[in-house]
Amino acid sequence: MNSDLKSFDKIEQKIGGSRKISNYIIGGMLTIGGIGFVLASISSYTGRDLLPLGNPSSLLFIPQGIIMGAYGVIANLLNFYLWYLVYINFGSGSNSFDKSSKSVEIKRKGFFKDIEVKLNFDEIKSVKLDISEGFNPRRRIALVLKGRKKPLPLSGAGELKPLLQVEEEGARLAKFLNVNLEGLK
């Protein structure tokens, strides 16, 4: 975004979703681990080694083989869920602020259907910086709406931008919308 927002009539922001390198790495590890546990369970049942590492055929089917099979089934269920979220790019979308029509449009990819929120500038009370540090840090920009207690987040989930960048984006957005900026201490 440019620092002189008075000359612009529209701001478009793209929001990233669940297609992150970390989700691909975790999905790959879950896939390998889940298949490995299922193959170890089948090996202990049949007495034949289906894995190149170790000697899973020497395991007793009850209780070790059944437990390993349960771990494999659970890992594969989590695996399918995670790969589905990556496939649909869950949480991705856009924020659109149009000064000429005085409208805000927020779009996100949902689990089963897309989410779309349309607002007027008149409904916006302020722009809030939601910043918390510590074990689970959060730095996001949100819109505080009139008559609503919880702010409407604009930043993507899991985005941890530098503090200065979040403050600058929030200040620019508040100036563009002509509302107050909350959350600075």
Order of alpha helices (4+ residues) and beta strands (2+ residues): beta-alpha-alpha-beta-beta-beta-beta-beta-beta-alpha-beta
